[in-house]
Each structure stands twice: as structure tokens, then as C-alpha cells.
Amino acid sequence: FKQKTAYEISLGLVGSEMCIRDSPPVDQWNPEHCGDIGMEIKRDGTWYYMGTPIGRKRIVKLFSRILRKEDDNTYVLVTPVEKVLINVEKVIANSEYTKNLAIEIGIKKEKIIVINPGIDLIKNLDQKSLDKVESLLSVKSPRLITVSRFDKRKNHEKVIMALRNLKQIYPEIVYICIGYGDEEENIKSLVKELNLEGQVMFFKDISDDLKNALVAKSNIFVMPSIVHKSSVEGFGIAYTEAAQYSIPSIGGEVGGASDAIEHEKTGLICDGTNLDSIYYSINSMLENKKYLEYGKGAKDKVSKFYWSNIIEEYKKILS
């Protein structure tokens, strides 16, 4: 009998796994990297091994189930005991930032195409939710909002610290935080420490109608993201979702926010590590209600992120 390699054995394990579940848990497998096996996926979806198309559809289907994109934008076939590198004809990056990351690790620039994530068209706002927001916020103005996980890289802390000084200029300012996460209690403790309970409102587990109404009734979407450990904002769909309601955004200069926000046209890009930069960005947008101008720009330009247009970009690659 021909001795089976570890990869053949592990494929057998995957096959068994797939008999009892729809998709194997590739996200839970962390085997050793075993190199490049000469496999490539062309833009038309054809799989090649050592330059020859793979004709057996069942094998291609199996491989597609164990294909995983790594943090460094490479692609591997992964099994419980090992993973191998495969080549692709094109690499889609979700922003210029992730494109540059891919180039840094050795992916050829000509292979990379930037296509931003898409968003769905907004639904009509629910009047009951709008009325509820007006009741909740009452005379609170101006209104800042963040919709995200409570995560270090989202940078809620520095927005809250800037709020302490903004309160001196805008006594009725309010910062609306929608989400949940590991940093929730730390953020709430900071709000209490800075005596800002009257300026910060927390929401979680709310309906989409109420969330959308809160965004629509705000003035600025604020999320000056930073790099925290290995975590970074690859793009920032929340910015483009806010833009649909004519809400401009403030994003961080590190990461993919600059793909979603055109500086001084649909919002502002600032240094998220610098408290003065965040404070200045918020205040400059509030002065003379500059957010109205940027909000109009955001609304005018957001259509390029609609899925109907994003899909056309993918079609160009496949043609």
C-alpha cells in the first residue's frame, strides 16, 4: 500500500468532519504551516494544481470548504494537522491600508485590487423611533454618536476625555454610545470619574429602527480609531452607514477610515492617539455648524458604497 502523507490523512479527517456538519471549523484549527503546494485559484474560479486545472468537482468543493484567509492577507488550505499556502490570481483588499499591508508582506502590487465593503440601502426611518429619540435627547445638542463594540481600538476613551473640555463650550452636548464589549465597564467608569454622566448616554440591545433613528438625529459620527496591539480598523462600514443619513464622520488616520471618509469633504481624519487632534476635529466641525456641509458631502458621495455598485467592481475582475 502507498503510505499516505499527513496532508492526505488530514483531508480524510476533514472529509469525516464534513459528513457530520455543513462546514468544518477551520477558524478553530491552528496547525503548523507546511509551505506552498503549487495550488492556485484563477479569477474565474478555476482551481489549478501544479499548473493543471483540477477537474474533479468534489475535490474542488472539499478544498473550498477548508480555504481560509489569514491575517496577513494570504490564503491557505487548513486541516486539523497542517496548513499549506496557495496562490491566487488576484487579491481583494478592502481598503488602501490593507493593500499596503499586503504589499509589505510580499504580495505583488499588481495582484491587489482595492474594493471597499458595500452597504445596503437604508430603509425609511420609523416615525415612532424618531419621536422616541427626540423625547430621549430632549434639548441635548450638539449630538455626537459612536456605533461600535466597546473595544480599545475604537477609542471611546479619548472622545470622552475631549468631551470634558467641549462641555465648557457646549453645556448641552451629548455623546451617544451604542454597543457592547469588553471595555464597557471601563468606559462607564471613566464617564463617572470625569463627572460626565449627564453628557454620555449608553444603549445596547436596541432595535435597528431605534439605532438608525439615533444616528439620523445626531450631528457627527465619531470613531477616531487607533491601532491596539494587532487590532486595526480595516475600513469602517459604520462611517458609510452614517453618511446615508447625511451624518459626517471623524475617523483615525491609521487604518482604512480614509477610504470611507474624504477629509474636509465628508468628514475629518485626525490623529486618534492625540487628544488635542480629536478635540480640535470635533470643535472645528461644530463651529458654525460645519457638520452640515460635510454631512451633505457624505450623503452625495455615499452611493459609491452601495452593493449594486460594489458588485460591478467584482464583475470587472471576473470578466
Disulfide bonds with the S-S distance in Angstrom:
none
